[in-house]
Amino acid sequence: MTIGRHSAVELDPALDDYQLAAALVKEAGQLALLMRMAGLQSEQKTSVSDVVTAADHAAEAYVLSQLRRCRPDDGILGEEGTSIQGTSGRTWVIDPVDGTYNFLHGSTYWCSAIALKDYNGVLLGAIFQPEEDKLWLGGRDRRATLNGDTLTVFTDDGGKRNTTPVAELGAATYIHPTWLMDPMCAMPWHAAATSAASLRMLGSGSCDLGRVADGQLGCWFQHSCPEWDWLPGKAIVAAAGGSVDTVTVNGLEWFMAGGTTAVRQLRAALESASVA
């Protein structure tokens, strides 16, 4: 198939779900990168840093077309507006370009991500960072991998990373500056942020979560994540043997990932700022 001037691969419906997810994010990410190289303009969504490009739309359109061919009974939910109700009880959740602000400004820290969920939760996730050629993949019945190599940071040496306190770990996070003006959000964020050894705010939640799974980042927390920003990485961290959790504080839902001890301590820090 051709999207604009760019040709994209027609995928084989016989691929299993993991193979299909991996192929979809790789093709979508490579398509977006090619379009950026050819020149892009952006549109603002909710703020200067919340933007969308033609590459976001084209990558989602590609994934949508392939899923309609390869998994016609499944539902599909996409960040850029796709919403299809399936009949199988399963839904694919698409983030065609996560980290669009980074993507638009020439950073390599962006990715394409996808998850598959059913009524019982997330089944699998795939995250592909094109400019670093990193593919994270994992799910409920398959250990997490990075470029095919099994991730062991949460299982080696008796799972030491699972018992490392958050005070000894770097925490990745994101909060839009306007949210810092709201005490109901700023106070929990501050409590969690100051519990960590250091902070990283890199601009792509899925890239962050992949790096929690492979050990480059110690843990992660963020509030108000839509499913496409949470489910792919959630599946991969869990499949790597890590811990994932959510908690509502002051009316906002907070999302956490990392080792068992770090996630428990992040939750306690967030809850300590509750005014309810």
PLY file of the C-alpha trace (Angstrom):
ply
format ascii 1.0
element vertex 276
property float x
property float y
property float z
element edge 275
property int vertex1
property int vertex2
end_header
0.00 0.00 0.00
1.09 3.60 -0.53
0.50 6.46 1.92
1.38 9.72 0.23
4.75 9.08 -1.42
5.68 6.32 1.03
5.15 2.61 0.47
4.26 0.46 3.47
4.32 -3.32 3.77
1.19 -5.47 3.56
1.44 -7.82 6.53
0.60 -11.53 6.57
-2.57 -12.37 8.56
-0.93 -15.67 9.54
1.49 -13.85 11.85
0.81 -14.53 15.51
-0.19 -11.58 17.71
3.35 -10.87 18.90
4.78 -11.02 15.40
1.99 -8.80 14.13
2.46 -6.23 16.90
6.20 -6.11 16.28
5.74 -5.68 12.54
3.11 -2.97 13.00
5.22 -0.76 15.26
8.32 -1.20 13.11
6.50 -0.28 9.91
4.62 2.60 11.54
7.77 4.01 13.08
9.76 3.76 9.88
6.92 5.39 7.93
6.81 8.30 10.39
10.58 8.74 10.20
10.53 8.81 6.40
7.80 11.42 6.46
9.74 13.58 8.91
12.78 13.41 6.66
10.62 14.60 3.77
9.39 17.59 5.81
6.42 17.99 8.12
4.18 20.63 9.58
2.39 20.26 12.90
-0.93 21.22 14.42
-1.38 22.16 18.08
-3.85 20.06 20.05
-4.16 21.16 23.69
-0.92 23.11 24.13
2.32 24.17 22.45
3.91 20.86 23.47
0.87 18.72 22.60
1.08 18.53 18.83
0.13 16.22 15.97
1.68 15.83 12.52
0.74 14.22 9.25
3.08 11.40 10.25
0.95 10.62 13.31
-2.14 10.38 11.11
-0.42 8.37 8.37
1.15 5.89 10.79
-2.19 5.32 12.52
-3.93 4.91 9.15
-1.35 2.28 8.18
-1.80 0.30 11.41
-5.58 0.57 11.09
-5.54 -0.77 7.53
-3.34 -3.72 8.46
-5.38 -4.65 11.51
-8.60 -4.52 9.49
-6.99 -7.01 7.07
-5.24 -9.23 9.60
-7.59 -9.14 12.61
-10.99 -8.10 11.21
-12.92 -9.19 14.33
-10.85 -7.16 16.80
-11.61 -3.67 18.02
-9.16 -0.80 17.41
-8.54 2.36 19.45
-6.05 4.98 18.28
-4.72 8.22 19.72
-5.51 10.12 16.54
-9.19 9.25 16.49
-9.62 5.62 15.44
-12.41 3.91 17.39
-13.77 0.61 16.07
-15.85 -1.78 18.12
-14.91 -5.39 17.41
-16.75 -8.64 17.99
-13.91 -10.76 19.42
-13.65 -9.13 22.85
-10.13 -7.96 21.99
-8.97 -4.42 21.18
-5.72 -3.10 19.72
-4.62 0.22 21.22
-2.42 2.34 18.92
-0.01 5.19 19.64
1.41 5.90 16.18
4.01 8.43 17.40
4.57 8.74 21.13
6.69 11.77 21.90
5.50 13.87 18.96
7.07 17.05 20.37
10.45 15.26 20.43
9.79 13.78 17.00
9.00 17.17 15.49
12.09 18.81 16.97
14.63 16.24 15.80
15.08 14.20 18.97
15.48 10.43 18.69
13.41 9.90 21.86
10.09 8.95 20.30
8.49 5.68 19.29
5.53 3.84 17.84
3.64 1.68 20.33
0.75 -0.77 20.34
-1.03 -2.95 22.88
-3.62 -5.70 22.67
-6.15 -5.99 25.48
-9.18 -8.10 26.33
-11.77 -8.02 29.10
-9.20 -9.23 31.63
-6.58 -6.58 30.88
-3.61 -6.05 28.61
-2.36 -9.11 26.69
0.79 -7.77 25.05
2.71 -4.64 24.17
5.20 -3.61 21.50
7.30 -0.43 21.41
9.69 0.52 18.59
12.13 3.43 18.72
13.15 3.80 15.07
16.19 6.05 15.33
17.79 3.81 17.94
16.50 0.57 16.39
15.07 -0.66 19.69
12.10 -3.04 19.76
10.62 -3.96 23.13
8.07 -6.77 23.08
6.32 -8.78 25.78
3.03 -9.85 27.23
1.00 -12.09 29.47
2.36 -15.34 28.03
5.77 -14.26 26.74
8.79 -12.82 28.56
9.77 -9.30 27.63
12.57 -8.86 25.11
14.65 -6.05 23.64
15.59 -6.79 20.03
14.95 -10.46 20.73
17.06 -10.69 23.89
15.18 -11.63 27.06
15.11 -8.89 29.70
16.33 -10.09 33.10
16.84 -6.95 35.23
13.97 -7.93 37.52
14.88 -11.63 37.68
18.70 -11.88 37.88
20.34 -12.21 41.32
17.06 -13.09 42.94
15.30 -10.10 41.45
17.43 -7.52 43.29
15.93 -4.64 41.30
12.54 -5.63 42.70
13.78 -4.86 46.22
15.77 -1.68 45.48
14.21 1.31 47.26
13.09 4.27 45.19
15.60 6.46 47.05
18.37 4.58 45.22
16.77 4.80 41.78
16.38 7.33 39.01
12.71 8.00 38.30
11.36 8.93 34.88
8.27 11.10 34.89
6.32 13.75 33.01
4.16 16.63 34.13
3.03 19.52 31.94
4.05 22.89 33.46
0.42 24.01 33.73
-0.33 21.09 36.05
2.30 22.36 38.47
0.02 25.35 39.07
-2.66 22.99 40.44
-1.81 22.03 44.05
-4.00 18.90 43.83
-1.62 17.59 41.17
1.60 19.35 42.14
1.65 18.05 45.72
1.50 14.31 44.88
3.96 14.78 42.03
6.38 16.62 44.32
6.09 13.94 46.99
6.89 11.17 44.53
9.61 13.15 42.75
11.48 13.97 45.94
11.44 10.32 47.02
13.75 9.31 44.12
17.53 9.54 43.80
17.25 11.53 40.56
14.67 12.55 37.96
14.45 12.14 34.20
11.82 13.89 32.07
12.46 12.76 28.51
9.10 13.21 26.78
7.92 9.73 25.74
6.19 7.54 28.29
6.46 4.40 26.18
10.20 4.92 25.62
10.52 5.44 29.37
8.63 2.25 30.19
10.72 0.21 27.76
13.80 1.46 29.59
12.31 0.59 32.97
11.85 -2.95 31.66
15.44 -3.19 30.43
16.98 -1.48 33.46
18.17 1.82 31.97
15.64 3.68 34.12
14.86 2.70 37.68
11.14 3.48 37.85
8.44 5.70 36.33
5.35 7.61 37.38
2.88 9.93 35.65
-0.73 11.03 36.01
-3.74 10.87 33.70
-2.31 8.51 31.09
-4.63 7.44 28.26
-4.55 3.76 27.39
-2.19 4.20 24.42
0.42 5.84 26.68
0.16 3.17 29.38
-0.83 -0.26 28.10
2.11 -1.03 25.75
4.70 -0.25 28.42
2.63 -1.77 31.22
2.55 -5.10 29.37
6.31 -5.04 28.76
7.33 -4.08 32.31
5.06 -6.78 33.74
6.41 -9.32 31.24
9.94 -8.41 32.37
9.03 -9.33 35.93
8.53 -5.77 37.18
5.61 -4.22 39.01
2.87 -1.90 37.71
0.19 -0.07 39.68
-2.31 2.79 39.63
-3.75 4.92 42.42
-6.19 7.83 42.55
-5.04 10.84 44.57
-6.94 14.13 44.74
-9.16 13.05 41.87
-6.29 12.20 39.48
-5.18 8.72 38.50
-1.46 8.09 38.83
0.41 5.33 37.01
3.61 3.66 38.26
6.08 1.05 37.04
9.34 -0.39 38.29
10.48 -2.85 40.92
8.06 -4.08 43.58
9.57 -1.98 46.38
9.94 1.18 44.29
6.35 1.03 43.05
5.05 0.46 46.58
7.06 3.45 47.83
5.98 5.68 44.94
2.37 4.84 45.73
2.87 5.67 49.40
4.51 9.00 48.49
1.66 9.94 46.17
-0.96 8.97 48.77
0.84 11.02 51.43
-0.20 14.17 49.55
-3.90 13.31 49.51
-6.15 16.04 50.88
-9.26 13.85 50.95
0 1
1 2
2 3
3 4
4 5
5 6
6 7
7 8
8 9
9 10
10 11
11 12
12 13
13 14
14 15
15 16
16 17
17 18
18 19
19 20
20 21
21 22
22 23
23 24
24 25
25 26
26 27
27 28
28 29
29 30
30 31
31 32
32 33
33 34
34 35
35 36
36 37
37 38
38 39
39 40
40 41
41 42
42 43
43 44
44 45
45 46
46 47
47 48
48 49
49 50
50 51
51 52
52 53
53 54
54 55
55 56
56 57
57 58
58 59
59 60
60 61
61 62
62 63
63 64
64 65
65 66
66 67
67 68
68 69
69 70
70 71
71 72
72 73
73 74
74 75
75 76
76 77
77 78
78 79
79 80
80 81
81 82
82 83
83 84
84 85
85 86
86 87
87 88
88 89
89 90
90 91
91 92
92 93
93 94
94 95
95 96
96 97
97 98
98 99
99 100
100 101
101 102
102 103
103 104
104 105
105 106
106 107
107 108
108 109
109 110
110 111
111 112
112 113
113 114
114 115
115 116
116 117
117 118
118 119
119 120
120 121
121 122
122 123
123 124
124 125
125 126
126 127
127 128
128 129
129 130
130 131
131 132
132 133
133 134
134 135
135 136
136 137
137 138
138 139
139 140
140 141
141 142
142 143
143 144
144 145
145 146
146 147
147 148
148 149
149 150
150 151
151 152
152 153
153 154
154 155
155 156
156 157
157 158
158 159
159 160
160 161
161 162
162 163
163 164
164 165
165 166
166 167
167 168
168 169
169 170
170 171
171 172
172 173
173 174
174 175
175 176
176 177
177 178
178 179
179 180
180 181
181 182
182 183
183 184
184 185
185 186
186 187
187 188
188 189
189 190
190 191
191 192
192 193
193 194
194 195
195 196
196 197
197 198
198 199
199 200
200 201
201 202
202 203
203 204
204 205
205 206
206 207
207 208
208 209
209 210
210 211
211 212
212 213
213 214
214 215
215 216
216 217
217 218
218 219
219 220
220 221
221 222
222 223
223 224
224 225
225 226
226 227
227 228
228 229
229 230
230 231
231 232
232 233
233 234
234 235
235 236
236 237
237 238
238 239
239 240
240 241
241 242
242 243
243 244
244 245
245 246
246 247
247 248
248 249
249 250
250 251
251 252
252 253
253 254
254 255
255 256
256 257
257 258
258 259
259 260
260 261
261 262
262 263
263 264
264 265
265 266
266 267
267 268
268 269
269 270
270 271
271 272
272 273
273 274
274 275
